[in-house]
Amino acid sequence: MTTWTRDRALALMHEYTPSDALRKHMYAVEIAMRAMAERSGEDPEAWGLVGLLHDFDYERFPNPEHSATEGHPAEGVRILTAGGLPESMGRAIMGHANYSGIPRDTEMAKALFAVDELAGFLVACALVRPSRSLQDLEVSSVKKKLKDKAFARGVSREDVVRGAEELGVPLDEHIAFVLGALRPHERTLGLGA
């Protein structure tokens, strides 16, 4: 249980994140996390907050060295937990960064890792379509783009595959689920006509 509300999380995210693209990424991860929670019979509010906040510190505390204790996400988690965010939610956020050394030992942590890179990749796939939409994006097209190393280079294909494996679901099923979760919200993500 947390005293954090979406409004509070949103205000913090906007305060720390000037980039519209990164804000939209966090919205996408929030949407996917809420869907994952509902499917798992968990709390969509808590899971959504983790998705919304997971990268809020990314621009203010960059971490090109991949330090486990300094910069993103460690600095952000310190801020969040000092503000009363439950430790389990902080650990899930820490676990989305492989270099943190924090194991993904809860369903929430596994879900965040599994949707983070994939949500960004799905949005990138939609942006290069003539429709600029998720509505006509198929799993087979996504998988084809995953094989194209020149496309969306910043997305770790290994993390996308590993995320589905950690959830224990086939990659096709995971892609289809996250795609289905994002489709009704594409305007929020800057997609569609």
Z-matrix of the N, CA and C atoms (Angstrom, degrees):
N
C 1 1.467
C 2 1.521 1 108.48
N 3 1.299 2 115.67 1 138.60
C 4 1.453 3 119.91 2 -178.37
C 5 1.524 4 110.72 3 -132.30
N 6 1.311 5 114.49 4 151.07
C 7 1.460 6 120.43 5 175.96
C 8 1.525 7 110.08 6 -87.98
N 9 1.333 8 116.64 7 -4.49
C 10 1.459 9 121.05 8 179.33
C 11 1.519 10 110.01 9 -71.45
N 12 1.320 11 115.67 10 138.83
C 13 1.464 12 121.60 11 174.35
C 14 1.530 13 107.97 12 -112.89
N 15 1.300 14 115.66 13 164.91
C 16 1.461 15 119.17 14 177.21
C 17 1.525 16 110.11 15 -62.70
N 18 1.336 17 117.18 16 -40.03
C 19 1.471 18 120.01 17 179.86
C 20 1.522 19 111.33 18 -60.01
N 21 1.309 20 116.75 19 -42.18
C 22 1.467 21 120.44 20 178.82
C 23 1.530 22 110.54 21 -64.92
N 24 1.327 23 115.71 22 -44.30
C 25 1.469 24 120.33 23 179.57
C 26 1.527 25 110.53 24 -63.82
N 27 1.315 26 116.38 25 -42.39
C 28 1.458 27 121.34 26 -179.83
C 29 1.531 28 110.95 27 -62.97
N 30 1.316 29 116.75 28 -42.38
C 31 1.470 30 120.62 29 179.14
C 32 1.526 31 110.53 30 -62.62
N 33 1.316 32 117.21 31 -42.52
C 34 1.466 33 121.11 32 179.11
C 35 1.530 34 110.35 33 -66.06
N 36 1.318 35 116.05 34 -44.57
C 37 1.459 36 120.19 35 179.42
C 38 1.527 37 110.65 36 -60.15
N 39 1.323 38 117.75 37 -43.72
C 40 1.471 39 121.02 38 179.15
C 41 1.523 40 111.39 39 -67.43
N 42 1.307 41 117.52 40 -36.37
C 43 1.470 42 120.99 41 178.67
C 44 1.531 43 111.19 42 -63.13
N 45 1.319 44 116.80 43 -40.67
C 46 1.462 45 121.71 44 -173.98
C 47 1.526 46 114.09 45 -92.08
N 48 1.334 47 117.87 46 -17.86
C 49 1.467 48 121.15 47 -171.16
C 50 1.516 49 111.55 48 -120.88
N 51 1.338 50 117.77 49 97.15
C 52 1.467 51 119.60 50 177.62
C 53 1.534 52 113.76 51 -74.40
N 54 1.315 53 117.76 52 -25.51
C 55 1.463 54 121.54 53 -174.87
C 56 1.525 55 112.23 54 -73.03
N 57 1.337 56 115.30 55 121.83
C 58 1.458 57 120.69 56 177.48
C 59 1.528 58 111.15 57 -62.83
N 60 1.333 59 116.50 58 -39.29
C 61 1.471 60 120.25 59 -179.52
C 62 1.529 61 110.99 60 -62.62
N 63 1.328 62 117.35 61 -42.10
C 64 1.462 63 119.64 62 179.89
C 65 1.527 64 110.56 63 -70.17
N 66 1.321 65 117.42 64 -37.11
C 67 1.473 66 119.85 65 175.93
C 68 1.536 67 109.57 66 -59.56
N 69 1.331 68 116.37 67 -45.95
C 70 1.466 69 119.77 68 -179.53
C 71 1.525 70 110.94 69 -63.96
N 72 1.331 71 116.86 70 -35.01
C 73 1.466 72 119.42 71 175.72
C 74 1.534 73 109.97 72 -61.42
N 75 1.318 74 116.71 73 -44.19
C 76 1.474 75 119.39 74 -179.26
C 77 1.527 76 110.94 75 -66.77
N 78 1.334 77 117.70 76 -34.48
C 79 1.468 78 119.58 77 174.05
C 80 1.529 79 110.31 78 -62.47
N 81 1.322 80 116.32 79 -43.59
C 82 1.468 81 120.16 80 -179.74
C 83 1.522 82 110.98 81 -61.54
N 84 1.326 83 116.72 82 -43.35
C 85 1.465 84 120.09 83 -179.97
C 86 1.528 85 109.92 84 -67.70
N 87 1.329 86 117.14 85 -37.67
C 88 1.472 87 120.12 86 176.33
C 89 1.525 88 110.39 87 -60.10
N 90 1.319 89 116.89 88 -47.46
C 91 1.468 90 121.60 89 -179.12
C 92 1.535 91 110.20 90 -60.01
N 93 1.320 92 116.23 91 -47.03
C 94 1.465 93 120.45 92 179.85
C 95 1.529 94 111.16 93 -63.84
N 96 1.322 95 116.87 94 -39.64
C 97 1.469 96 120.29 95 179.98
C 98 1.527 97 111.34 96 -65.60
N 99 1.311 98 117.37 97 -40.29
C 100 1.470 99 119.92 98 177.52
C 101 1.533 100 110.29 99 -60.52
N 102 1.325 101 116.06 100 -42.86
C 103 1.469 102 120.33 101 178.85
C 104 1.529 103 110.96 102 -64.98
N 105 1.325 104 115.96 103 -40.98
C 106 1.473 105 119.99 104 178.39
C 107 1.531 106 110.40 105 -62.49
N 108 1.324 107 116.96 106 -41.40
C 109 1.467 108 120.97 107 179.63
C 110 1.519 109 110.82 108 -63.12
N 111 1.324 110 116.10 109 -45.92
C 112 1.464 111 120.03 110 -179.89
C 113 1.523 112 110.94 111 -60.62
N 114 1.328 113 116.30 112 -41.86
C 115 1.467 114 120.39 113 179.37
C 116 1.524 115 111.08 114 -64.60
N 117 1.328 116 116.65 115 -32.96
C 118 1.470 117 121.57 116 -177.18
C 119 1.524 118 113.34 117 -91.25
N 120 1.328 119 117.54 118 -1.54
C 121 1.455 120 120.81 119 -177.90
C 122 1.520 121 111.95 120 72.09
N 123 1.331 122 116.87 121 27.21
C 124 1.467 123 122.03 122 179.96
C 125 1.522 124 109.84 123 -105.08
N 126 1.327 125 116.63 124 -178.12
C 127 1.458 126 123.28 125 -175.82
C 128 1.533 127 110.95 126 -81.53
N 129 1.334 128 118.23 127 107.86
C 130 1.465 129 119.86 128 -178.71
C 131 1.527 130 112.99 129 -63.74
N 132 1.335 131 117.76 130 -27.95
C 133 1.467 132 119.92 131 179.64
C 134 1.525 133 110.31 132 -66.35
N 135 1.320 134 116.57 133 -49.25
C 136 1.473 135 120.69 134 -179.14
C 137 1.525 136 110.62 135 -64.45
N 138 1.325 137 116.64 136 -45.75
C 139 1.460 138 120.15 137 -179.25
C 140 1.523 139 110.42 138 -65.50
N 141 1.329 140 116.96 139 -38.39
C 142 1.461 141 120.93 140 177.99
C 143 1.521 142 111.77 141 -63.64
N 144 1.325 143 116.75 142 -40.48
C 145 1.471 144 120.62 143 177.84
C 146 1.526 145 110.86 144 -60.71
N 147 1.315 146 116.58 145 -42.68
C 148 1.470 147 120.99 146 178.95
C 149 1.527 148 109.70 147 -60.92
N 150 1.318 149 116.61 148 -42.81
C 151 1.461 150 120.09 149 177.82
C 152 1.520 151 112.14 150 -64.91
N 153 1.316 152 116.83 151 -42.57
C 154 1.457 153 121.74 152 -178.50
C 155 1.524 154 112.24 153 -67.18
N 156 1.325 155 116.74 154 -32.51
C 157 1.467 156 120.95 155 -174.37
C 158 1.526 157 114.95 156 -99.67
N 159 1.320 158 118.94 157 -7.49
C 160 1.468 159 120.28 158 -168.14
C 161 1.527 160 114.33 159 -59.59
N 162 1.323 161 118.30 160 -29.19
C 163 1.470 162 121.68 161 -179.00
C 164 1.527 163 112.88 162 -118.81
N 165 1.329 164 118.32 163 15.51
C 166 1.466 165 119.47 164 -173.42
C 167 1.523 166 112.38 165 -58.77
N 168 1.331 167 117.58 166 -27.65
C 169 1.472 168 122.17 167 -176.69
C 170 1.524 169 113.03 168 -95.96
N 171 1.317 170 117.33 169 1.79
C 172 1.474 171 122.66 170 -171.79
C 173 1.531 172 112.82 171 -58.31
N 174 1.315 173 117.41 172 -43.36
C 175 1.464 174 120.27 173 -178.06
C 176 1.522 175 112.65 174 -80.41
N 177 1.316 176 117.04 175 -36.38
C 178 1.462 177 119.41 176 -177.55
C 179 1.527 178 112.26 177 -76.60
N 180 1.319 179 116.53 178 -32.13
C 181 1.470 180 121.18 179 -178.65
C 182 1.528 181 110.47 180 -126.11
N 183 1.330 182 117.05 181 65.64
C 184 1.473 183 118.75 182 -178.85
C 185 1.528 184 110.40 183 -59.99
N 186 1.314 185 115.20 184 154.00
C 187 1.462 186 119.90 185 -175.01
C 188 1.526 187 110.51 186 -139.07
N 189 1.340 188 116.86 187 63.28
C 190 1.468 189 118.55 188 -178.52
C 191 1.526 190 113.35 189 -64.65
N 192 1.341 191 116.74 190 -21.37
C 193 1.471 192 120.69 191 178.74
C 194 1.525 193 111.84 192 -79.54
N 195 1.334 194 116.42 193 -11.24
C 196 1.473 195 122.12 194 -175.82
C 197 1.526 196 111.46 195 58.08
N 198 1.314 197 115.26 196 46.02
C 199 1.461 198 120.89 197 175.33
C 200 1.525 199 109.13 198 -69.18
N 201 1.320 200 116.01 199 138.73
C 202 1.466 201 120.51 200 178.85
C 203 1.522 202 111.93 201 -76.96
N 204 1.344 203 117.12 202 -18.20
C 205 1.466 204 119.58 203 -172.50
C 206 1.523 205 114.66 204 -121.75
N 207 1.335 206 118.01 205 -11.79
C 208 1.465 207 121.50 206 -179.51
C 209 1.521 208 109.39 207 -121.16
N 210 1.320 209 116.76 208 154.57
C 211 1.458 210 120.63 209 177.42
C 212 1.518 211 112.68 210 68.90
N 213 1.330 212 114.76 211 -164.38
C 214 1.471 213 121.87 212 -179.46
C 215 1.523 214 111.01 213 -70.07
N 216 1.330 215 119.76 214 135.23
C 217 1.463 216 129.57 215 -1.49
C 218 1.527 217 114.14 216 -94.75
N 219 1.341 218 117.05 217 -0.60
C 220 1.471 219 119.75 218 -174.81
C 221 1.528 220 112.02 219 -59.28
N 222 1.323 221 116.73 220 -44.15
C 223 1.464 222 119.73 221 -178.58
C 224 1.522 223 110.55 222 -63.92
N 225 1.318 224 116.36 223 -43.73
C 226 1.459 225 120.23 224 178.77
C 227 1.517 226 112.80 225 -62.01
N 228 1.318 227 116.17 226 -41.59
C 229 1.468 228 119.59 227 -179.98
C 230 1.528 229 110.55 228 -66.11
N 231 1.324 230 117.10 229 -36.14
C 232 1.477 231 119.02 230 175.06
C 233 1.529 232 110.75 231 -60.17
N 234 1.324 233 116.77 232 -43.79
C 235 1.465 234 121.56 233 179.23
C 236 1.532 235 110.04 234 -63.18
N 237 1.327 236 116.32 235 -45.98
C 238 1.462 237 120.69 236 -177.62
C 239 1.523 238 112.92 237 -65.30
N 240 1.328 239 116.60 238 -45.90
C 241 1.469 240 118.73 239 -178.09
C 242 1.532 241 111.10 240 -70.66
N 243 1.337 242 117.07 241 -32.62
C 244 1.475 243 119.60 242 174.39
C 245 1.525 244 109.94 243 -63.74
N 246 1.334 245 115.73 244 -27.51
C 247 1.464 246 120.87 245 177.93
C 248 1.509 247 113.60 246 -89.14
N 249 1.332 248 117.41 247 8.71
C 250 1.454 249 121.07 248 174.27
C 251 1.517 250 116.30 249 98.86
N 252 1.333 251 117.92 250 5.69
C 253 1.463 252 118.78 251 176.81
C 254 1.525 253 108.41 252 -67.39
N 255 1.331 254 118.52 253 131.88
C 256 1.458 255 121.03 254 -179.53
C 257 1.533 256 112.41 255 -57.63
N 258 1.321 257 115.39 256 146.35
C 259 1.460 258 121.71 257 -178.38
C 260 1.522 259 111.84 258 -56.41
N 261 1.329 260 118.04 259 -38.90
C 262 1.470 261 120.60 260 -178.27
C 263 1.531 262 111.03 261 -61.41
N 264 1.316 263 116.40 262 -35.72
C 265 1.459 264 120.29 263 179.04
C 266 1.531 265 109.85 264 -73.27
N 267 1.306 266 116.94 265 -38.94
C 268 1.458 267 121.43 266 175.89
C 269 1.518 268 111.92 267 -62.97
N 270 1.335 269 116.03 268 -40.95
C 271 1.473 270 119.96 269 178.57
C 272 1.530 271 111.26 270 -65.10
N 273 1.329 272 116.90 271 -37.06
C 274 1.462 273 119.88 272 177.53
C 275 1.526 274 109.75 273 -62.99
N 276 1.327 275 116.79 274 -42.54
C 277 1.469 276 120.65 275 178.85
C 278 1.528 277 110.01 276 -65.45
N 279 1.313 278 117.74 277 -42.97
C 280 1.472 279 120.16 278 177.42
C 281 1.523 280 110.89 279 -60.50
N 282 1.323 281 116.44 280 -41.27
C 283 1.459 282 121.65 281 -175.90
C 284 1.517 283 114.81 282 -67.14
N 285 1.343 284 117.48 283 -17.51
C 286 1.478 285 117.83 284 -179.98
C 287 1.521 286 111.34 285 -71.43
N 288 1.334 287 116.75 286 -15.04
C 289 1.469 288 121.43 287 175.15
C 290 1.527 289 107.75 288 -101.12
N 291 1.320 290 116.79 289 111.13
C 292 1.466 291 120.20 290 -178.74
C 293 1.523 292 112.29 291 -52.11
N 294 1.326 293 116.72 292 -37.95
C 295 1.461 294 121.50 293 -175.81
C 296 1.528 295 113.90 294 -71.03
N 297 1.334 296 118.01 295 -9.10
C 298 1.472 297 119.92 296 -178.89
C 299 1.525 298 112.08 297 -70.24
N 300 1.330 299 115.91 298 -24.35
C 301 1.456 300 119.25 299 -177.69
C 302 1.527 301 113.45 300 79.17
N 303 1.324 302 117.28 301 0.05
C 304 1.465 303 121.54 302 179.37
C 305 1.529 304 108.15 303 -85.93
N 306 1.330 305 116.92 304 121.59
C 307 1.472 306 118.76 305 -178.67
C 308 1.527 307 112.03 306 -68.80
N 309 1.308 308 115.00 307 146.92
C 310 1.464 309 120.78 308 174.68
C 311 1.531 310 106.40 309 -88.91
N 312 1.330 311 114.68 310 85.94
C 313 1.464 312 120.39 311 -172.12
C 314 1.528 313 113.20 312 -109.48
N 315 1.324 314 116.25 313 12.83
C 316 1.467 315 120.04 314 174.01
C 317 1.524 316 108.08 315 -128.71
N 318 1.321 317 115.67 316 160.88
C 319 1.467 318 119.18 317 177.93
C 320 1.526 319 110.64 318 -63.10
N 321 1.326 320 117.04 319 -36.45
C 322 1.460 321 120.85 320 178.55
C 323 1.530 322 110.68 321 -61.52
N 324 1.318 323 116.89 322 -45.80
C 325 1.464 324 121.40 323 -178.85
C 326 1.523 325 110.82 324 -65.02
N 327 1.329 326 116.81 325 -42.47
C 328 1.471 327 120.33 326 178.37
C 329 1.525 328 110.65 327 -63.45
N 330 1.329 329 116.52 328 -40.81
C 331 1.465 330 120.85 329 -179.23
C 332 1.528 331 110.78 330 -64.95
N 333 1.334 332 117.67 331 -44.04
C 334 1.463 333 120.27 332 -179.42
C 335 1.521 334 110.57 333 -60.59
N 336 1.320 335 116.60 334 -45.81
C 337 1.460 336 119.99 335 179.13
C 338 1.533 337 110.20 336 -62.19
N 339 1.329 338 116.15 337 -40.63
C 340 1.461 339 120.95 338 -175.69
C 341 1.524 340 113.12 339 -70.17
N 342 1.319 341 118.27 340 -30.74
C 343 1.474 342 119.15 341 -177.13
C 344 1.523 343 113.15 342 -96.49
N 345 1.319 344 119.00 343 -20.47
C 346 1.461 345 121.92 344 -173.35
C 347 1.522 346 113.01 345 -57.04
N 348 1.311 347 118.21 346 -64.28
C 349 1.464 348 121.68 347 -178.49
C 350 1.532 349 110.93 348 -67.23
N 351 1.327 350 116.57 349 -38.24
C 352 1.460 351 119.98 350 -177.44
C 353 1.529 352 111.37 351 -64.53
N 354 1.328 353 118.16 352 -42.69
C 355 1.472 354 120.51 353 -179.86
C 356 1.526 355 110.02 354 -59.59
N 357 1.321 356 116.42 355 -44.24
C 358 1.456 357 119.92 356 178.22
C 359 1.518 358 112.00 357 -62.89
N 360 1.316 359 116.19 358 -39.67
C 361 1.460 360 121.12 359 -179.45
C 362 1.528 361 111.06 360 -66.78
N 363 1.323 362 117.39 361 -41.15
C 364 1.462 363 120.59 362 -179.74
C 365 1.529 364 110.82 363 -63.80
N 366 1.321 365 116.86 364 -40.56
C 367 1.465 366 120.32 365 177.56
C 368 1.531 367 109.53 366 -63.85
N 369 1.331 368 117.15 367 -42.95
C 370 1.463 369 120.75 368 177.98
C 371 1.535 370 110.66 369 -60.46
N 372 1.320 371 116.68 370 -41.66
C 373 1.472 372 120.49 371 177.97
C 374 1.528 373 110.80 372 -61.04
N 375 1.328 374 117.03 373 -42.58
C 376 1.461 375 120.74 374 -179.48
C 377 1.526 376 111.27 375 -65.58
N 378 1.308 377 116.79 376 -38.46
C 379 1.466 378 121.02 377 -176.11
C 380 1.525 379 113.70 378 -64.18
N 381 1.325 380 117.84 379 -24.72
C 382 1.469 381 119.80 380 -179.74
C 383 1.533 382 112.83 381 -95.10
N 384 1.314 383 116.41 382 -0.48
C 385 1.464 384 120.10 383 177.84
C 386 1.533 385 109.45 384 -82.70
N 387 1.319 386 117.98 385 149.52
C 388 1.477 387 119.43 386 176.95
C 389 1.532 388 112.31 387 -55.32
N 390 1.328 389 116.73 388 -34.00
C 391 1.471 390 121.66 389 -179.17
C 392 1.529 391 112.36 390 -79.46
N 393 1.351 392 116.68 391 -16.04
C 394 1.480 393 121.78 392 -173.08
C 395 1.538 394 109.97 393 50.28
N 396 1.316 395 115.68 394 40.50
C 397 1.460 396 121.50 395 -172.22
C 398 1.523 397 112.08 396 -135.20
N 399 1.318 398 114.09 397 154.63
C 400 1.466 399 121.67 398 173.19
C 401 1.529 400 110.78 399 -86.70
N 402 1.337 401 115.98 400 -15.62
C 403 1.468 402 120.26 401 -171.96
C 404 1.529 403 112.38 402 -61.40
N 405 1.331 404 116.70 403 -37.05
C 406 1.466 405 119.54 404 -177.81
C 407 1.532 406 112.14 405 -107.26
N 408 1.316 407 116.35 406 14.77
C 409 1.468 408 120.93 407 177.93
C 410 1.529 409 109.00 408 -84.83
N 411 1.313 410 116.55 409 126.47
C 412 1.466 411 122.21 410 -178.45
C 413 1.523 412 110.73 411 -105.89
N 414 1.316 413 116.32 412 154.06
C 415 1.463 414 122.18 413 178.81
C 416 1.531 415 110.43 414 -56.36
N 417 1.318 416 116.91 415 -40.94
C 418 1.474 417 119.88 416 -179.00
C 419 1.533 418 111.44 417 -61.54
N 420 1.336 419 117.17 418 -37.22
C 421 1.468 420 120.92 419 177.21
C 422 1.521 421 111.04 420 -66.88
N 423 1.319 422 115.95 421 -39.87
C 424 1.469 423 120.86 422 178.83
C 425 1.529 424 109.43 423 -62.71
N 426 1.321 425 116.49 424 -45.29
C 427 1.465 426 119.88 425 -179.16
C 428 1.530 427 111.37 426 -64.71
N 429 1.321 428 116.71 427 -35.88
C 430 1.460 429 120.47 428 177.11
C 431 1.533 430 109.96 429 -64.25
N 432 1.329 431 116.34 430 -43.09
C 433 1.469 432 120.74 431 178.72
C 434 1.530 433 111.04 432 -65.92
N 435 1.327 434 117.18 433 -33.29
C 436 1.468 435 120.03 434 177.86
C 437 1.529 436 111.18 435 -61.18
N 438 1.316 437 116.87 436 -31.58
C 439 1.470 438 121.36 437 179.96
C 440 1.526 439 112.19 438 -77.23
N 441 1.327 440 116.50 439 -19.29
C 442 1.467 441 122.09 440 -179.06
C 443 1.533 442 108.75 441 -85.94
N 444 1.316 443 115.79 442 97.78
C 445 1.468 444 121.11 443 -174.94
C 446 1.528 445 112.87 444 -65.48
N 447 1.327 446 117.46 445 -21.24
C 448 1.463 447 120.64 446 -179.76
C 449 1.533 448 111.60 447 -78.74
N 450 1.329 449 117.04 448 -18.92
C 451 1.458 450 121.20 449 -178.19
C 452 1.528 451 109.96 450 -87.27
N 453 1.324 452 117.21 451 130.97
C 454 1.477 453 122.90 452 177.64
C 455 1.525 454 110.42 453 46.56
N 456 1.331 455 114.62 454 58.17
C 457 1.472 456 121.20 455 -175.51
C 458 1.519 457 114.71 456 -55.42
N 459 1.328 458 116.41 457 -28.57
C 460 1.458 459 119.85 458 -177.72
C 461 1.519 460 114.33 459 -71.47
N 462 1.325 461 117.20 460 -11.82
C 463 1.463 462 121.04 461 -178.82
C 464 1.523 463 109.71 462 -88.82
N 465 1.325 464 115.84 463 125.65
C 466 1.460 465 121.18 464 178.19
C 467 1.527 466 109.95 465 -77.94
N 468 1.322 467 115.42 466 109.70
C 469 1.464 468 120.00 467 176.75
C 470 1.530 469 110.07 468 -62.99
N 471 1.330 470 115.65 469 -37.52
C 472 1.461 471 120.55 470 179.03
C 473 1.530 472 110.55 471 -59.20
N 474 1.336 473 117.28 472 -42.42
C 475 1.466 474 120.57 473 179.43
C 476 1.531 475 111.74 474 -67.27
N 477 1.326 476 117.31 475 -36.69
C 478 1.461 477 120.47 476 178.07
C 479 1.533 478 109.50 477 -61.15
N 480 1.313 479 116.53 478 -48.21
C 481 1.468 480 121.72 479 -179.45
C 482 1.530 481 110.34 480 -66.46
N 483 1.320 482 116.04 481 -45.86
C 484 1.469 483 120.74 482 -178.53
C 485 1.529 484 111.80 483 -63.33
N 486 1.329 485 115.79 484 -36.26
C 487 1.465 486 119.49 485 179.00
C 488 1.513 487 111.95 486 -60.19
N 489 1.328 488 116.86 487 -45.82
C 490 1.470 489 120.74 488 177.82
C 491 1.519 490 110.30 489 -63.64
N 492 1.340 491 116.13 490 -40.92
C 493 1.469 492 120.00 491 179.14
C 494 1.524 493 111.09 492 -61.69
N 495 1.336 494 117.28 493 -43.84
C 496 1.467 495 120.04 494 -179.70
C 497 1.522 496 111.98 495 -64.91
N 498 1.332 497 116.48 496 -30.19
C 499 1.466 498 119.84 497 175.71
C 500 1.521 499 111.81 498 -76.53
N 501 1.335 500 115.58 499 -20.27
C 502 1.463 501 120.36 500 -178.07
C 503 1.512 502 113.21 501 79.12
N 504 1.351 503 116.49 502 29.37
C 505 1.462 504 120.09 503 178.44
C 506 1.531 505 109.11 504 -123.92
N 507 1.330 506 117.38 505 150.00
C 508 1.464 507 119.98 506 176.31
C 509 1.528 508 110.17 507 -61.59
N 510 1.320 509 116.55 508 146.45
C 511 1.460 510 121.68 509 -177.72
C 512 1.533 511 111.41 510 -57.25
N 513 1.325 512 117.56 511 -43.71
C 514 1.472 513 120.58 512 -179.50
C 515 1.528 514 110.81 513 -57.98
N 516 1.316 515 115.73 514 -43.58
C 517 1.471 516 121.35 515 -179.10
C 518 1.532 517 110.25 516 -64.93
N 519 1.322 518 116.42 517 -41.32
C 520 1.465 519 120.91 518 -179.14
C 521 1.536 520 110.34 519 -66.01
N 522 1.315 521 116.81 520 -45.11
C 523 1.469 522 120.73 521 177.99
C 524 1.531 523 109.56 522 -59.33
N 525 1.320 524 116.89 523 -47.28
C 526 1.467 525 121.60 524 -178.82
C 527 1.529 526 110.98 525 -60.77
N 528 1.329 527 117.10 526 -40.32
C 529 1.456 528 120.56 527 -178.58
C 530 1.526 529 111.17 528 -65.54
N 531 1.340 530 116.62 529 -48.52
C 532 1.464 531 120.34 530 -177.98
C 533 1.529 532 110.14 531 -67.10
N 534 1.310 533 116.86 532 -39.33
C 535 1.459 534 121.33 533 176.19
C 536 1.533 535 110.25 534 -59.08
N 537 1.316 536 116.38 535 -45.66
C 538 1.463 537 121.29 536 178.40
C 539 1.518 538 112.87 537 -63.09
N 540 1.320 539 116.45 538 -34.82
C 541 1.472 540 120.65 539 178.60
C 542 1.522 541 111.37 540 -69.58
N 543 1.325 542 116.90 541 -37.83
C 544 1.468 543 121.09 542 -175.83
C 545 1.527 544 113.68 543 -80.34
N 546 1.316 545 117.26 544 -30.57
C 547 1.476 546 120.69 545 -173.68
C 548 1.529 547 114.74 546 -50.57
N 549 1.336 548 119.74 547 -46.71
C 550 1.472 549 118.48 548 -177.65
C 551 1.541 550 113.44 549 -68.22
N 552 1.316 551 117.00 550 -10.99
C 553 1.467 552 121.23 551 -174.18
C 554 1.523 553 113.01 552 -114.04
N 555 1.324 554 117.36 553 18.22
C 556 1.459 555 118.41 554 -171.26
C 557 1.526 556 113.16 555 -62.68
N 558 1.322 557 119.71 556 -29.05
C 559 1.468 558 120.79 557 178.05
C 560 1.532 559 110.36 558 -62.70
N 561 1.321 560 116.76 559 -40.78
C 562 1.475 561 121.30 560 176.28
C 563 1.514 562 110.48 561 -58.79
N 564 1.318 563 116.46 562 -31.48
C 565 1.465 564 121.13 563 -176.28
C 566 1.532 565 112.44 564 -91.97
N 567 1.336 566 116.68 565 5.94
C 568 1.456 567 120.87 566 178.43
C 569 1.517 568 113.65 567 77.31
N 570 1.324 569 116.64 568 25.21
C 571 1.459 570 121.76 569 -177.83
C 572 1.521 571 110.56 570 -112.09
N 573 1.323 572 115.37 571 172.43
C 574 1.457 573 121.61 572 177.56
C 575 1.515 574 112.27 573 86.72
N 576 1.300 575 114.89 574 176.73
C 577 1.479 576 120.44 575 -176.42
C 578 1.512 577 111.76 576 -73.20
